[in-house]
């Protein structure tokens, strides 16, 4: 279950980084935060292991925008 999180993170590193260059870091960061919120709500009510693996994969994919792009977005303010 935990490994799917990191697989999702690695699989989206190149794609989300390019999206932030095209559309702006602000929008990619906000969308990834909204996706993360929705996934955390779903993980709270989840009782199926396969669905839990899928949610963790998607959380890893959203982590690219939340952490990787969010860090660069924060540094731009400094």
C-alpha positions, 0 to 999 in steps of 0.5 A: 500500500505504501509503495503505491504512493511513491510509484505515483509520485515518481510517475508524475514528476516530469508531467506535472513539472511541465504543466507548472511551466505552461499554466503557472505554479499557482494553478497547479499547486491549487489543483493538487491541493484540492485533489489531495483534500478529496483523496484524504476524505476518500481514504477516511471512508475506504474499506477496500484494500484495492481502492486504498492502493489506488487512492495512495497512488493518486495521493503520490501523484498529487504530491508532485504538485503539492511538494515539488511545485509548492516548494518552487512556488514558495521560493519565488516569493522569497 
